[in-house]
Amino acid sequence: MRRRRLVEANTRRLRDWLRAEGGPDLQDFEALRRWSVEHVEDFWQALWTYFGVQSPTPHERVLSGHAMPGARWFEGAQVNYAGHLRRHVEGAGAAGVPAVVFRNERLQAEGRSEEIAWPELLDQAAALAATLRAQGVERGDRVAAYLPNIPQALVAFLACASLGAVWTLCAPDMGLATVRDRFRQVDAKVLIACDGSVYGGKTADRRELVASLLQELPTVRSLVLVPYLESAGASGGPFPFEPGAWQGRVVAWDEALAGKERVAPEPVPFSHPLWIVYSSGTTGLPKPIVHGHGGVMLEMLKLHAFHLNLQPSAGTSERFHWYSSSGWVMWNLAVSALLLGTTVCIYDGHPACPQADTLWRFADQVGLSFLGAGAAFYTSCMKAGIEPRKNLRLEHLRALGSTGSPLPPQAYEWGDQAVKPGIWWAVISGGTDLASAFLGGTPELPTVAGEMQARCLGADIHAWNEQGQGVIDDVGELVCVQPMPSMPLFFWGDQGNKRYLDSYFDVYPGVWRHGDWLRITPAGSTVVYGRSDATLNRHGHRLGTSELYRVVEAIPEVLDSLVVDIEFLGRPSFMPLFVVLRPGVVLDAPLQDEIRKRIRQELSPRFVPDEVRQVAEIPRTLTGKKQELPVKKLMLGRRLEDVVNKDACANPQAFDWFADYARRHAA
């Protein structure tokens, strides 16, 4: 399989094309990578031409200024994310290859799929775009969606992109407070929402939540309803609007697509906002991160073609799936495979219900060639003893993708033995902030268990020590020293770019600090050791600690709290929650149950702690900030004197309990 991957490597095709076009003669992947960061403008111009990106107006130059933030890409060019898909109607569409293959738990149980052809997908998006325009949505307006990972979410996103409206999405497993804190920041004009979802055979009825949400979003004037419960095998019904409670217009999904009018994608400036995604909320409200049409297009084309090695589906059996909630940026990545002309397969449901190998059965039955998921999915399969190759053919499957947290070496070996001999692991690492990856795979390099194969093309990534010096074969901060097209345009409502600068450029001005611990090996491969900031990363889903604190500390008995998420390479993640209670209150079973219940209902079941412990006090800095990182380092085995300067602590004695706890937990 390795020899076949070398021949079919898209990076090899790119090098051949560059040579034929009079460009550099690059002999291997590492030479291509170095050229991509040493000749930034030439590289991105080459990708523009290679992928046939079209603009009715020429761009003045590729990159105006290299400063971060503030770099301006392809000024003068006009593009449209949805418009780029239209070329595939004549390719994959004309060949009868579907754009989308969809299953949920009900369809999976029945052994059938719903397929959407390329012309149909774009026609539905054009019809919905016309409806949104009739409701007053104009270029630059925000459209918020509360939808699971279903085709309607994809259609709605493409409709917004066509208009130049700005898309923003939350998953229906998010509670009212979590969704409100995101959507209220962006002043959406329209809300597109479902009546609920089905996950693991359990129905989550969201009709009352949506009705309550409308009271929290004063700028929303129209609601487009997606009746999903019935199609997912559950019972639905009308939304519980009380008379006079909300005066906006309500449009059913079928009605929104039924009109005769169509709106074709309109070219917008290269850096026109495409979507708003959200940070985890570590330092207050989640940051509304804005990415642009052109930057996302080029980054997604690059990532899918050269680091996931996807092919257009016309003339091939290429079918791509990345298992993800619609609330994770991997949803954005997954649907963006359409830009390349690849068939996107969508699964909405629990990956291990009703059978432990349900997602593998889905992969086999729909003929996936590439299956991606969070690292936790593969480690759970490994621990459960699942061996897909024993019962399934998986004849088309050639690659497994992983992200979200470090993938342990044992999982690589499990993939080769239990899934398919010689399977290629395309392990990537990036983030919501970038809407792409800094580190990834390539079929041209050997796979080493526990490592990612390379730094991505066009990503000038280094590991820096505390002195801001690059290190090799030692752990340092992951930094990016040159701009990339999909870096955020800005944060919505961020006056003077203050939150943007504080998020990535506060430690090294002009250099992006991502918040990951990184080691670059002498061979050029990479290892990420987890987050260096205070973000919780549970099974590929990110949440800021401050969001969890808001929920926990709203409980009357809880005065203070601290949570850390410990990621041991090769071991399960461990997330303890420490709480300070009111005098006389004891952390008994009912109170523990209440804490877990609140987190499950208002945030997500994914962030229910593994353990809840009562403490006398939470360690804080002199300015009152909770000392999460020192506690995390203690849990990772560091000595107390090495992780904290007690002179900078308001209550240094608080660390004694945590140091003892860390020793006992290690034992």
DRENRO-73387 format. One record per residue: residue in three letters; z negated, x negated, y of N, C-alpha, C in turn. Coordinates in pm, whole numbers, plus 50000, padded with zeros to 5 digits. Example, Ala and Ser with C-alpha at 12.3 -4.5 7.8 and 13.67 -1.06 7.14 Angstrom:
2
ala492204868149431492204877049550492204868049670;ser492924871549775492864863349894492134871050003;
This chain:
667
met500004991849879500005000050000500004991450126;arg499354979650121499304971050239500704966450279;arg501524962650181502874958150211503684969350276;arg503514981650225504234993050282503764995650425;arg502454994350451501934996450586502514986150683;leu502654973650638503214963350725504644966850767;val505424971750671506814975250701506874987150795;glu505964996850778506005009250856505155008550983;ala504614996951017503744995851133504524998351261;asn504055007751341504715010651468504604999151567;thr503554991051556503464979351644504574969351614;arg504964968551489506084959751452507384965051512;arg507554978351508508744984351568508764981951719;leu507594982751782507524980351926507924966051959;arg507454956351882507824942451907509324940251890;asp509914946451787511364945451768512104951551886;trp511614962951934512264969752048512164961252174;leu510994955352199510834946752317511814935152312;arg511964929152197512874917852181514314922252206;ala514684933852152516054938852169516354942552314;glu515304946452389515474950252530515394938352624;gly515344926452569515264914552653513864910952695;gly512874916852630511484913952661510974902052584;pro509674900152577509104888452510509294889052359;asp509364877352298509474876052152508064873852099;leu507454884452052506054884152009506004884551857;gln505354874751797505474872851653504494881051569;asp503374885251629502404892651551501604901851642;phe500694909351583499934919051662499104912251770;glu498434901351738497574894751837498384889851957;ala499614885051932500474881052044500824893052130;leu501084904452067501374916852140500154921152221;arg498974920452161497764924452233497514915652354;arg497654902552336497434893552450498434896352561;trp499694898352525500724901352626500384914252700;ser499844924052629499564937052690498484936252797;val497574926552788496524925252890496814914052989;glu497704905052954498094894553048499254898853137;his500004908953095501124914353173500984929553175;val499954934253245499564948253239500694957453283;glu501314954553398502364963453448503574963553356;asp503964952053304505104951453212504824959553085;phe503594958753036503254965952913503354980952933;trp502734986253039502745000753056504105005953096;gln504894997953167506275002053194507075002653064;ala506814992952976507504993052846507165005652767;leu505895009852768505525022052696506165034252760;trp506225034652893506895045752963508315047352911;thr509025036252901510425036552855510505039352705;tyr509665032952628509695034152482509495048652438;phe508585055752504508295069552467509145079752543;gly510045075052626510955084152695510275093552792;val509235088852862508565097152961509535099853076;gln509635112253117510605116253218509925120953346;ser510565117753458510065122053588511265125353676;pro511205136453751512305139753842512365130453963;thr511305122853985511265113354096510825099754043;pro511345088754096510965075554045509585071454094;his508945062654019507675057054065507935044254142;glu507075041654241507255030054327506935017254251;arg505865017354177505495006254089504515011453986;val504285003653882503415008153773501965009053819;leu501464998653885500054997953920499894992754061;ser499265000754144498994996754282497534992654294;gly497294980054291495924975054296495284975154161;his494524964754131493864963554000492374966454008;ala491894970854124490454973054140489994984854056;met488774983954008488144995053936486844998854006;pro486645011854033487655022454024488605021854143;gly489665029654136490605030454246492015026154215;ala492245020554095493605016654058494505029054056;arg495705027754109496645039054118497855036054030;trp498125045153938499175043253839500405051653872;phe501585045553857502875052553863502955061953984;glu502615056954100502685065254221504135069254249;gly504315082054278505645087554301506205094854181;ala505715091554060506205098253939505585112153927;gln506315121253861505835134653833506045137653684;val504995142453621505045145153477504305158153451;asn504295162453326503475173653283503185171953135;tyr501915171953100501505170152960502215180252870;ala502165193052908502805203352825504315201852825;gly504875197452937506325195752945506825185152849;his506005174852823506435164152732506645169452590;leu505955180452555506075185952420507415192752396;arg508075196752503509295204752486510395197252413;arg510395183952422511435176152353511365177752202;his510195181452149510035182352004510565195651948;val510885204952035511505217451989512855214551926;glu513575204951984514905201651930514815192151812;gly513685185451793513525176351681512825183151566;ala511475182451569510695188451461510905203451454;gly511005209951572511185224451573512475228751509;ala513565221651543514865225051486514905222451336;ala514095213151289514055210051146513135219351068;gly512525228851140511645238351073510255233051045;val509915221651104508585215751085507615222651181;pro506475227451134505555234351223504875224751320;ala504485230151435503685222351530502225222551487;val501745234251439500335236051408500185242751272;val499255237751194498835244051068497345246951083;phe496945259451061495555263351088494915269850966;arg493645265950944492785272950848491375273750905;asn490715284850873489265285750894488635288150757;glu487355291050754486685292550625487265304050544;arg487645314650612488225326150541489585322450482;leu490445316250561491775312450512491675302050401;gln490725292850415490545282750311490135289250180;ala489245299050186488815306050064489965313650000;glu490885318550084492045325950033493195316749995;gly493085303850025494115294249987495395295550064;arg495325299550191496535300950271496325295550412;ser497445292350475497415286850611498205295850704;glu497885294850832498715300850936499445289551007;glu500755290951020501555280451084502165285651213;ile502255276751311502885280051439504035270351460;ala505235275651474506405267251497506395261751639;trp507135250951661507185244951794507655254851900;pro508755262251878509175271751982508125282552008;glu507465287151902506455297651918505245292451996;leu504805280251966503655274652037503925273852187;leu505075268652223505385267052364505675280452431;asp506205290052354506435303252411505105310352439;gln504145309252348502825315252372502165309052495;ala502275295852507501695289152624502365293752753;ala503685295552748504415300052867504045314352904;ala503815322952802503415336852828502015337352889;leu501085329652833499735329552887499715323453027;ala500545313453050500625307553184501045318053286;ala501985326753247502425337353338501285347053367;thr500495350353264499355359353283498315353053375;leu498025340253353497045333453438497525332853583;arg498805330253600499335330053737499215343853802;ala499465354353724499335367853777497885370953816;gln496935364053753495525365953786495085356853901;gly496035349953961495715341854078495465327154052;val495685322453929495465308353899496605300053956;glu496265290454038497245281754101496985267354063;arg497885258754104497745244454076496405239554131;gly495655232654047494365227154087493175236154058;asp493405249154032492305258153996491755254453858;arg490475257153837489855254253708489825266653620;val490145264653493490055275053391489095270053283;ala488005277453263486985273553165487185281453037;ala486925275052924487085281652794485845279352709;tyr485455289952638484315289652546484875294052411;leu485425284552338486215287552219485945277352109;pro486055281651982485975271951872487305264651855;asn487405256751751488615248951725489645257751656;ile490345265751735491315275451685492605274251767;pro493725279351715494995278051788494955284051928;gln494175294551950494105300552084493615290452187;ala492705281552147492225271352240493355261852279;leu494175258152182495305249252210496335256052300;val496655268652271497605276152353497105277152496;ala495815280352512495245281852646495275268552722;phe494985257652654495035244452719496445241452767;leu497455243752683498835240852723499285249952837;ala498805262252838499145271352948498595266053080;cys497355261453078496755255753200497505243353245;ala497815234553149498555222353184499905225753244;ser500575235953192501875239953245501805243653392;leu500725250353431500555254853569500055243853662;gly499545232953605498855223153687497425227453715;ala496935237853644495525241653652494705231653571;val493405231353593492535221353531491715228153421;trp491845223053301491245228853180489865222953156;thr488915231253111487625226153068487095235152956;leu486505228952853486215235852727484805232752678;cys484105243052630482835241452559482915248852426;ala482195243852327482215249952194481195261152185;pro481435271352101480505282552090479205279452016;asp479015267051970477695263651918476765258652028;met477295257952151476465254052265475765266352322;gly474505264652357473725275652411474035278452557;leu473445289052608473735293752744473445282952848;ala472275276652841471925266752943472875254852940;thr473265250552820474165239052808475525242052868;val476065253952841477375257652894477295260053044;arg476275266953087476105269753230476045256853311;asp475295246953264475135234553338476455227153354;arg477405229653266478715223553276479655231653365;phe479825244253332480825252353401480475255353547;arg479195256153578478825259453716479225248453813;gln479385236453763479735225253851481185225453897;val482045232753825483475231353851484105243753912;asp483335254453934483825266254004485105271853942;ala485025275353816486195280553746486595294253801;lys487885297053801488395310053846488535319753730;val488825314653609489015322953490488175317253377;leu487595326253296486905322353174487645328253055;ile487975319852958488585324252832487525322452724;ala487125333452660485975332652569486205340852443;cys485565336552335485635343652208484405352652193;asp484475361552095483315370052065482325363251972;gly482705351851915481805344651827482555335151736;ser481835329451642482435320151548481725321251414;val482345315451312481765315251178481715300751133;tyr480515296151093480345282251051479385281950933;gly479845276450826479015275950706478695289650650;gly479615298950669479415312550621478505320950707;lys477985315450817477075322550905477785326251035;thr477595338551076478235343451197477375340551319;ala478005334951422477345333051552477995342851650;asp477355354151672477875364251765477555359651907;arg478615357651987478435352252121478745362352231;arg478825375152197479195385052298478145386352407;glu476865386852369475825387952471475745375152554;leu475945363652491475905351152566477025350752670;val478235354952631479345354952725479055364352842;ala478505376052810478155385452917477125379253012;ser476145372152957475145365453040475765353953119;leu476685346853056477325335553121478075339853247;leu478725351353240479465356253356478555358453476;gln477295361853451476345363453562475965349953624;glu476175339353548475825325953595476995318753661;leu478205324553652479415318153705480015326853814;pro479525325853937479945335154042481405333954084;thr482065322754053483465321154096484455327153998;val484005330753876484925336253776485315350453816;arg486615352953823487135366053861487845373253747;ser488195365853641488885372053527488335366353397;leu488305374953296487855371053163488955374453063;val489395364352988490355366552879489565365952748;leu489565377052674488755378252553489565374952429;val489025366452345489645362952218488795368952106;pro489255379652041488475385951933488645378251802;tyr487785368351781487955359251668487135363051545;leu486015369751563485105372151451485785379351334;glu486525389651365487145397451257488145389051179;ser488945380951249489925372651180489255361651099;ala487995358151136487265347851061486435353850947;gly486575366950926485885373350815484535379050849;ala484265381150979482995387051021483285399651101;ser482245406851134482435419151212482295416251360;gly483215421551440483175419951584482795432851651;gly483275434751772482965446951845483125444651994;pro482865454852075483045453652219481985444552281;phe482315439152399481365430752472480345439652543;pro479075435752544478005444352597477875443252749;phe478925446852823478815446752968478085459253015;glu477055457153093476375468653152477135473253275;pro477155486353301477895491653417477445484753545;gly478425479553618478155473253746477645458953736;ala477475453853612476915440453598477925429653635;trp479195432253607480235422353639481495429853676;gln482085426453790483185434353845484555427953827;gly484625417253750485915410553733486855417953640;arg488035412453626489055418353540488925412953398;val489055421553298488985417653157490355419853094;val490865409453028492175410052964492005405852818;ala492495413852726492465410152585493525399452557;trp493265390952458494175379952427495595384852396;asp495705395052312497035400152278497755405352401;glu497005411652490497605416552614498085404852701;ala497335394052699497685382352781498975375752735;leu499325377552607500555371652553501715381552547;ala501455394152580502445404752555503475406152666;gly503245400452781504165402352892505515395752870;lys506485399852950507835394252937508025381553020;glu507165379553118507295367853206506915355053131;arg507575344153169507285331053115507215320953230;val506315311353219506205300753319506405287453248;ala507445280353284507725267253225506805256653287;pro506545245853215505715235153271506295229653401;glu505445227753499505855222953630505455208253647;pro506385199753688506015185753711504935184653819;val503955176253792502865173753887502745158653904;pro502115153954011501935139554027501275133253906;phe501615120853877501125113753758499615115053744;ser498885114053854497415114453851496845128053884;his497635138653870497105152153892496105155453781;pro494945161553815493935164553712494485173253599;leu494185169153477494605176553356493435184553299;trp492305177753279491145184553221489865178453275;ile488795185753254487445180953284486665181053153;val486185169353114485295168152999483925163753053;tyr482915164552971481565162653023480825151452951;ser480095143753030479195133852971478035141252905;ser477175133652843476095139752767474935144252853;gly474885140452980473805144853066472575136053060;thr472755123053039471625113953026470805113153154;thr471465113053269470765111153396470875123653482;gly470515134953427470585147453502471635156553444;leu472295164053532473345172953485474485165053422;pro475155170753321476305163853262477355160753368;lys477935149053360478935144953459480285151253425;pro480915158553519482235164353493483325153853516;ile483865148453409484785137153413486215142453417;val486975138053516488335143153537489345132553495;his490265136353407491365127653366492695133753409;gly493695125253426494975129753478496055131553372;his497075139353407498205142153316498825129253262;gly499295120753352500055109053309499215098953234;gly498005096353281497155086753213496815090953071;val496495103753054496195108852920497435108052832;met498585112052885499825111552805500085097552751;leu500085087552839500405073952795499355068552698;glu498085070852728497035065852640497095072552502;met497335085652500497385092552372498605088352290;leu499745086852356500935082052286500685068252227;lys500075059652306499755046052259498795046352141;leu497715053952155496685054152052497225059851921;his497915071251930498415077651808499505069351741;ala500375063451820501485056051760501055042451708;phe500245035051783500015021051750498665017951688;his497695027051701496385024251642496005034151532;leu496675045751528496555054851413497845054751331;asn498875048551388500175046751321500805059851276;leu500665070251358501275083051326502765082751350;gln503475091451278504915092851293505235107051340;pro506345109051409506785122851434507045129751301;ser506765142751295506855149951167508285153151125;ala509235152951218510625155651182511135144751089;gly511585148650971512105139050874511025132150792;thr509755135650814508655129650737507725140850692;ser506705136950619505685146750578504405144450657;glu504525139350781503355135750860502575148050905;arg501325148650862500405159250905499055152850937;phe498555155751056497395148951110496245158651132;his495045154551092493845162551120492695153351153;trp491975156651261490715149751289489655160551299;tyr488715160351205487695170751202486795169351324;ser486685180251401485945179551527485555193351574;ser484425194051641484085205851719484955206051844;ser485185217851899485955218652023485165213252142;gly483875210652124483065205052231483035189952234;trp483745183352144483785168752136485135164152186;val485185152752254486445147852308487465145052198;met487015144052073487965142051964488865154251945;trp488445165951994489365177451995490555174252084;asn490285168752202491365165052294492285154752230;leu491695145052161492505135052093493335141251982;ala492725150051904493425155751789494665163551831;val494505172451930495645180751969496705172352040;ser496315160652093497275152352165498265145352072;ala498055146151941499075140951848500375148551863;leu500335160751919501555168351945502485160852039;leu501945152552129502785144952221503775136052148;leu503375131552029504235122651951505205130451863;gly505015143751854505835151751766505265153151627;thr503975150151613503295150951484502715164951463;thr502775169951342502155182751310500645181251310;val499975189651388498525189451399497945200351309;cys497035196451221496375205951132494955208251183;ile494595220851200493315224751258492465231551151;tyr491195227451143490265234251052489035238251132;asp488705251151130487515256151198486525260751094;gly485465253051076484465256650977483645244750934;his482745247150841481855236850788482635228250689;pro482545214950700483345206550610482855206250466;ala481655211350441481095210850306480575224350261;cys481225234950305480825248450266482085256850238;pro482165263550126481105265850027480965254549925;gln481925245149922481845234049828481645221149904;ala481015211449840480745198749905482025191549946;asp483125194249876484385187449906485395196649975;thr484915206650049485815216450111486855209850201;leu486435200450285487405194250376488435186050299;trp488035180050190488995172650107489985182250040;arg489505193950001490415203949943491415208750050;phe490915210650170491805214150281492865203250298;ala492455190550296493395179450312494455179550203;asp494035182250082494965182449969495935194149978;gln495415205850011496235217950008497235218650123;val496895213250240497865213650351498695200950357;gly498435191350269499255179250261499015169350373;leu497755166950407497475157550515497945143450479;ser498515136650578498805122450563497735113950632;phe497015119950727495945112950799494785122650816;leu493605118250770492375126150786491375117850866;gly490925123350978489905116651059488655125151067;ala487525118551091486235125551103485215115851161;gly484055121051194482955112451236482455104251119;ala481905092551150481415083651043480375090550955;ala479585099551016478545106250939479115114850827;phe480325120150846480945128250741481195119850616;tyr481725107850637482035099350521480775094350453;thr479765090750531478535086050468477835097350391;ser477935109750442477345120950368478095123450239;cys479435122050242480215123650118479825112850017;met479675100750067479315089549981477955091949915;lys476975096249995475625098649941475595110249844;ala476485120049867476525131749779477295129049650;gly477865117049639478605113649518479945120549506;ile480525124549617481825131349614482925121049584;glu483795124349490484925115849454486195124349455;pro486825125749571487985134749582489105131549484;arg489335118949452490475115349366490325120549224;lys489105124349183488915129449047489525143249029;asn489475151549135489925165349121491145168849207;leu491505160049300492575163149394493665152449389;arg494885156649423495995147149418496055138649545;leu495905145049662495975137949791497175128749797;glu498315133749749499485125149733500055120049865;his499885127749973500445123350101499465115150183;leu498185115450147497165109050230497305093850226;arg497465087850344497645073450352496595066650439;ala495825074750518494885068550611493685077550636;leu492545071050660491335077850700490905072450836;gly490595081350929490115077251060488635080051074;ser487955071451150486515073251170486145069051310;thr485155076151367484605072651498483265079651513;gly482665078451631481435085651660480185077351643;ser480145068651543479045059551519479565048751424;pro478855037551412479355026851323479525031651180;leu480645027951120480925031350980480415019850892;pro479455022450802478875011550723479875005750623;pro479694993250586480624986850492480774994450361;gln479695000650314479765007750187480765019250190;ala480965025150309481905036250320483345031650299;tyr483675019650349485015014050326485265012850176;glu484285007550105484425005849961484515019349890;trp483715028849936483765042249877485155048449894;gly485765046750012487095052150036488115046649939;asp488025033649913488975027349822488775031849678;gln487515034249639487225037849501487255052849475;ala486745060749572486575075049547487685083649605;val488415078449705489465086449769490845082149720;lys491185069549748492505064749708492525049549714;pro492955042849609493015028249612493925023349725;gly493435013949804494245008249910494355016850034;ile493545027550045493615036250162493315028050288;trp494035030950397493835023750523492775030850606;trp491775023150651490755028350741491165025350885;ala491465035750964491765034351106490505038151183;val489625028551201488345030951267488495027851416;ile488105037251501488265035551644486935037551715;ser486855032351837485665034251919486085034752066;gly485695045252132485995046852273484965056052334;gly485435067252391484465076452444485055087552526;thr484215097352554484585108452640485025103252776;asp484345092952825484625087552957486085083252970;leu486615077052867487965071452869489015081152817;ala488575090952737489505099852666490485091752582;ser490035080852527490865072452441489935062752369;ala490485051452324489705041652250489875027852311;phe488815020052306488865006052343489174997352221;leu488665001752105488774994051981489435002851877;gly490254996851790490975005151694491544997251579;gly492485003751512493084997851394494534994051416;thr495074987051321496494983951315496854980851171;pro497944986151121498344983050983498734968450964;glu498894961051073499354947251061498244937451024;leu496994941551038495884932351012495114936750887;pro494484927350821493664931050704492454939150745;thr491964947150653490764955150675489554947650621;val488534946350705487274940150663486194950850671;ala485504953250562484484963750557483444961650667;gly483164972450741482164971850846482704967750982;glu484024964850990484604960151115485794968851157;met486014969651288487264975251340488254963851355;gln489524966851331490484956051314490824948551443;ala490774955451558491264948751679490814955851804;arg490964949051917490894955452047492234962152073;cys492194974052132493424981852150494364975252249;leu495644978352234496644973452327496334978552468;gly496514970052566496294974052704494844975352743;ala493924971852652492474973052678491884958952682;asp491574954052800491074940352817489564940452795;ile489184940452669487794942452627487134929152592;his485874927952634485094915952603483654920152573;ala482914910952509481474912452491480814902552587;trp479984907852677479334899352777477844898552750;asn477304886552769475864884852758475184888852889;glu473874886752898473134891253015473524883653141;gln474154872153126474614864453242476034868053283;gly476624878153217477984882153249479024872553197;gln478714865453089479644855953028480154861552896;gly481424859252868482004863852744481464856052624;val481184863252516480684856852395481534861052276;ile481654852052181482364854752055481374852951941;asp481414862351848480534862251731479064863351769;asp478814869851882477454872951925477484886751988;val476354893751987476314907452037476154907352189;gly476984915052257476904916452401477294930352445;glu477284932452576477714945352632479234946452626;leu479714958052582481154960452582481604962852726;val482514954352775483044955952910484564956052904;cys485164962753003486624962853020486894957253159;val487654946453168487784939253295489064942553370;gln489924951053312491114955653383491264970753365;pro491904977553462492014992153453492924996553341;met492675008953295493525015653197493905029353254;pro495085034553219495575046853284494705059053266;ser493945059953155493165072053132491715070853179;met491395060053249490055059753309489915071553405;pro488705076653425488535088753506489145087353645;leu489755098253691490205098653830488995099153922;phe488025107453885486785109253959485905118653880;phe484685120753925483815131253873483895143053969;trp484035154953915484155166754001482895168354086;gly483095169754217481975171954308481155159554338;asp481645147854302480905135354319481205129354457;gln480355132054553480575127354689480495112154696;gly481565106154749481575091754765481635083854636;asn481995090454525482105083654394480785077454348;lys479665082554399478375076154369478045076554220;arg478165088454158477815089554015478805081553930;tyr480055081253972481075073653899480715058753901;leu480425053554019480075039454030478795036353952;asp477805044953963476545042753893476715043153741;ser477695050753693477865052653549478465040553480;tyr479405033653545480145023053476480115009653548;phe479825009453677479984997153755478704992553822;asp477554998053779476304994453845475814980653803;val476134976153683475664963153634476624951953673;tyr477914954153652478944944253685479934950753781;pro479754949253912480674955654009482124951953981;gly482974962253975484384960153949484744958353804;val483754958753716483974957153571483334969053501;trp484084975453414483594987253341482614982953233;arg481374987653241480374985553135480234998653061;his480534998452931480665010952857479355015952799;gly478395007252776477125011652718477065010352568;asp477915001952509477884999152365477544984452343;trp476844981652232476644967852188477864963852104;leu478494952652139479754948552075479674933952031;arg480244931451912480474917651867481944915951835;ile482564905851892483944902351862483924890251769;thr484504891551652484464880651554485484869951591;pro485334858051537486334847451562487744851451522;ala487874860651424489194865151381489774875851473;gly488974880951567489454891051661489074905251625;ser488474907551510487984920851476486704923551553;thr486214935851546485064939651629484064947851549;val482804947251594481734955351536480944961251651;val480724974551649479884981351747478564984751682;tyr477474981651751476144983451694475404995451752;gly476115004151820475475016051874475375015552025;arg474785025852082474705027352227473625018352286;ser473935012752401472935004852472472285013052583;asp472705025352600472095033952702471265044952634;ala470985055552706470075065852656470805078252606;thr471985076452550472745087752497472425089952350;leu472165102252313472005105652172473385107452112;asn473605101851995474905102851930474665107251786;arg474675120351765474335125851633475595130851565;his476005123751460477135128051378478375129851464;gly478565120751561479755121151644479665130251764;his478535136851784478365145851898477335139851993;arg477705138852120476865131952217476095141952303;leu474885137852337474045146052424473105136752499;gly472945139252628472005131352705470575135252675;thr469705125452678468305128352651467725138152752;ser468235137652875467675146552978467905161252943;glu469025164152876469285177952836468245182652734;leu467915173752641466915177452541465545178952605;tyr465235170152701463935171152768463785184452842;arg464875189052903464805201652978464395213252887;val464885212752764464575223452669463155221952615;val462805209952572461495207752508460365209652608;glu460545204452727459465204952824459345218452894;ala460255227552862460105241452909459115249152823;ile458755243652707457755249852621456375247752685;pro455595258152704454335257052780453385246352728;glu453345244452599452385234952542452775220352563;val454045217852597454565204052607454535199352752;leu453845188252776453775182452910454845171952933;asp455155164152831456095153052846456705150152709;ser457825142952710458485140152582459385128052595;leu459715122352482460665111152475461345111552340;val462645109152340463405109252216464285096852210;val464455091352092465375080252071466185083051944;asp467405078151945468285079651828468565065651776;ile468065062851656468155049451599469315049151501;glu470305040451529471455038951439471345025451369;phe471025025751241470995013751160472345012451091;leu472995001151106474274999151039474075000150888;gly474745009550827474645011250683473565020750639;arg472785026250734471735035750699471895048450782;pro471255059150741471365071450820470725069850957;ser471265076951053470655077551185469285084151174;phe468335079751259466985085351259466605088651402;met466215101251428465915105651564464535111951570;pro463505104151610462175109951629461995115151772;leu461205125551786460835131151915459335129651933;phe458935124152047457515122152077457135131552190;val456005138652175455605148552274454155146352317;val453925148352447452575148752502452235163452525;leu451105167952470450755182152475449595184452572;arg449445196852610448345200652698447005197552631;pro445985194452711444665191352652444195202552558;gly443725198452442443215208052344444255213552249;val445545210952278446625216152193446935205852085;val447115210451962447435201751850448835204951801;leu449555194651760450915196551710450845201751566;asp450635214751553450585220651420451965225451378;ala452055230851259453345235051204454035245751289;pro453335256051337454015266051421454605260151549;leu453915250751613454445244751735455645235951703;gln455585228651594456745220651552457945229751529;asp457705240951461458785250451434459375255851564;glu458515258551664458985263751791459845253451864;ile459425240851861460205230251925461585229151861;arg461615228951730462895227851660463775240151687;lys463145251851691463885264151716464535263951854;arg463775259751955464315259252091465515249852099;ile465405238252039466495228452042467715234151970;arg467485240351855468595245951777469325256851854;gln468575265451923469185276951991469815273152125;glu469155264652201469605261952336470525249752347;leu470485240952250471365229352251472325230152133;ser471865225852018472695226251898471845222151779;pro472125227351660471385222951541471525207951516;arg472595201951570472815187651546471735178951610;phe471025184451711470055176251783468605180051752;val468405186951642467055189251593466505175851543;pro465335171451591464835158051555464465157051408;asp464535144851357464125142251219462615142751204;glu461905139951314460455139651310459925142651449;val458825150151457458155152851584456745147251574;arg456375138551672455055132351669454355134351803;gln453045136651796452245138251918451755124551964;val451875121852094451405109252152450545112352273;ala449765102352315448885104252430449645103652562;glu450665094952569451435093752692452785087452661;ile453735089852751455085084452740455175072252832;pro455635060752783455755049052870456815051252979;arg456455047253102457345049353216457395036753303;thr458485035653378458615024753475457785027953598;leu457715018453688456975020553812457585031753896;thr458875034053877459535044753952459535057953876;gly458835058353761458675070853689459695073753582;lys460615064353554461635066753452461065064353312;lys461455072953218461015071253079461645058653020;gln460875051452945461315038552889461885040652749;glu463085046552743463695049552614464205037052544;leu464905028552618465535016952556464515007352494;pro463395004152562462414995652495461865001752366;val461625014752365461145021252243462205020152133;lys463455022052171464525020852072464585006752014;lys464444996752101464474982852053463294979851961;leu462124985551994460984984051904461314989651766;met461955001351765462305007751639463344999651561;leu464104991651633465114983251568464544969751524;gly463214968051540462574956151486462274945151586;arg462534947651715462244937351815460744936851845;arg460264925251889458854923751926458594930052062;leu457374935252081457034942052205457234932852325;glu456794920252314456904911152427458344907752462;asp459264910452370460674907352395461444919152454;val460864931052452461644942852491461184949052622;val460024945052673459554951652794458734941952879;asn458934943053009458114935853105457004945253149;lys455774942653103454684951953130454364953053278;asp454734942753356454494943353499455364953953567;ala456444957753498457334967853555457044981753500;cys455884983153432455534995953371454395002653449;ala454475015553459453395023153523452195024153431;asn452445024653299451365026053200451665017353078;pro451575004253092451974995252983451214997552853;gln449975002852862449195005152740449855015352648;ala450745023752703451405033952621452275027752513;phe452735015352536453605009052437452865004952310;asp451555003452318450814998952199450985008652084;trp450895021652113451055031752007452465030951948;phe453485029452035454875029251987455155016651905;ala454575005451945454764993151868454164994751728;asp452985000951721452355003251591453175013051507;tyr453675023451573454515033251502455765026651446;ala456385017851527457595010951482457305002351360;arg456164995451360455814987151244455604995751119;arg454905006951138454655015651023455935022050971;his456835025551064458095031651021458955021550945;ala458965008950993459734998550924459184996350784;ala457834996750771457224994750640457575006150545;
